[in-house]
């Protein structure tokens, strides 16, 4: 009887172990460790008005929650307190001149990450210029990269091709875009995208 009980306990332990291992694999989905790098603009935004949390920040938070990704937010105070119209003019001027505004702090060490999500709003056909400042300070060679954008009609614009140009040795995948006015109510769209890429 004791021998039979021991066998049952051993089999049960194996089944529990297999179940736990399966769950770990399901959560990680062989994507490795991931991080979301993003710039998000709070304050006066087109369509959604004056907001305390930027649209892209909300999407980044969804990705972190669903994919278990860490975060690095690109922060600059250059645009603080600006109304929408003056901001668009400044953003256009920066893009035309190829300016690289500084960001706060230091670039993240990405050596431990396998998958990198890169997100921001679309300003004049691509990411805000401050993101390109960071791009010059990081190395994404060999990493899987997923660009994403928040927008009000631009979709992904040239963000995917610009990321490919900035990181020619990265495995840049097709991106994801969502309307800024949808981010607070359409979390399901982010979930569907992440599920489609293996999360």
BELNOR-V758369 format. One record per residue. N is the residue number from 1. PHI is phi in whole degrees, -180 to 180 (none if undefined). OMEGA is omega in whole degrees, 0 to 359 (* if undefined). NEAR is the number of other C-alpha atoms within 8 Angstrom. Layout:
# BELNOR-V758369
N_PHI_OMEGA_NEAR / N_PHI_OMEGA_NEAR
This chain:
# BELNOR-V758369
1_none_179_4 / 2_-63_180_5 / 3_-65_179_6 / 4_-63_179_7 / 5_-62_179_8 / 6_-65_179_8 / 7_-65_180_8 / 8_-62_180_8 / 9_-64_180_8 / 10_-65_179_8 / 11_-64_179_8 / 12_-61_180_8 / 13_-63_179_8 / 14_-64_181_8 / 15_-66_178_8 / 16_-64_179_8 / 17_-62_179_8 / 18_-64_179_8 / 19_-64_180_8 / 20_-64_179_8 / 21_-63_179_8 / 22_-63_180_8 / 23_-67_179_8 / 24_-62_179_8 / 25_-63_181_9 / 26_-65_181_8 / 27_-68_182_8 / 28_-84_178_11 / 29_52_178_9 / 30_57_180_5 / 31_-89_181_9 / 32_72_181_9 / 33_-77_185_10 / 34_-128_179_14 / 35_-144_175_13 / 36_-106_174_15 / 37_-106_186_12 / 38_-152_168_16 / 39_-121_181_14 / 40_-137_182_12 / 41_-108_172_10 / 42_-85_181_11 / 43_87_186_14 / 44_-76_181_12 / 45_-127_178_11 / 46_-61_174_7 / 47_78_183_7 / 48_-105_177_9 / 49_78_183_8 / 50_-87_186_8 / 51_-120_181_10 / 52_-82_179_6 / 53_-120_182_9 / 54_-65_181_11 / 55_-59_183_14 / 56_-68_177_16 / 57_-61_179_11 / 58_-64_178_11 / 59_-65_178_11 / 60_-59_178_12 / 61_-65_176_8 / 62_-60_181_11 / 63_-62_180_13 / 64_-62_180_13 / 65_-66_186_8 / 66_-80_185_10 / 67_-95_182_11 / 68_69_183_8 / 69_-86_172_12 / 70_-80_184_8 / 71_-134_166_10 / 72_-135_180_9 / 73_-95_176_8 / 74_-79_186_13 / 75_-117_170_7 / 76_-139_179_10 / 77_-102_183_5 / 78_-62_186_4 / 79_-103_183_7 / 80_-59_174_6 / 81_75_182_6 / 82_-82_173_9 / 83_-70_188_8 / 84_-59_185_9 / 85_-64_176_6 / 86_-60_179_8 / 87_-64_180_10 / 88_-64_178_9 / 89_-67_179_8 / 90_-64_180_8 / 91_-62_178_12 / 92_-66_179_10 / 93_-62_178_8 / 94_-62_181_11 / 95_-65_181_11 / 96_-63_182_7 / 97_-91_183_6 / 98_67_180_7 / 99_-66_179_8 / 100_-125_182_9 / 101_-62_179_8 / 102_-72_175_7 / 103_-117_182_10 / 104_-78_173_7 / 105_75_183_4 / 106_-113_177_4 / 107_-65_180_7 / 108_-74_173_6 / 109_-84_186_6 / 110_-100_185_8 / 111_-62_184_4 / 112_-88_185_6 / 113_-104_177_11 / 114_-102_183_10 / 115_-122_182_13 / 116_-127_172_13 / 117_-94_180_13 / 118_-123_185_11 / 119_-135_176_14 / 120_-174_173_13 / 121_-74_175_14 / 122_-97_177_16 / 123_-119_179_10 / 124_57_171_8 / 125_88_178_9 / 126_-159_177_11 / 127_-68_172_12 / 128_-57_186_13 / 129_-59_181_13 / 130_-61_177_12 / 131_-68_179_11 / 132_-70_173_10 / 133_-62_179_12 / 134_-65_182_11 / 135_-54_181_9 / 136_-73_184_7 / 137_-106_181_7 / 138_-125_181_10 / 139_-121_180_7 / 140_-114_180_9 / 141_-55_175_8 / 142_78_182_7 / 143_-93_174_11 / 144_-87_187_11 / 145_-123_177_12 / 146_-119_175_13 / 147_-74_172_15 / 148_-147_182_12 / 149_-139_164_16 / 150_-113_189_15 / 151_-160_173_12 / 152_-129_177_10 / 153_141_183_5 / 154_-88_184_8 / 155_62_178_12 / 156_-90_182_13 / 157_47_180_9 / 158_-103_186_8 / 159_-61_181_13 / 160_-64_180_13 / 161_-66_179_7 / 162_-70_175_9 / 163_-68_177_10 / 164_-61_179_10 / 165_-67_180_7 / 166_-72_184_8 / 167_-131_185_10 / 168_-64_181_7 / 169_-99_176_7 / 170_-94_176_12 / 171_-94_185_8 / 172_-84_183_11 / 173_-92_174_9 / 174_-62_186_7 / 175_-93_180_10 / 176_-132_177_10 / 177_-133_180_10 / 178_-147_177_10 / 179_-63_179_11 / 180_-60_181_12 / 181_-75_179_9 / 182_-97_193_8 / 183_-62_183_12 / 184_-80_183_7 / 185_-122_187_5 / 186_-119_176_8 / 187_-55_182_10 / 188_-59_179_6 / 189_-68_177_7 / 190_-69_179_11 / 191_-60_180_10 / 192_-63_179_8 / 193_-62_182_9 / 194_-64_177_12 / 195_-62_181_8 / 196_-67_179_7 / 197_-102_171_6 / 198_111_179_7 / 199_-101_*_11
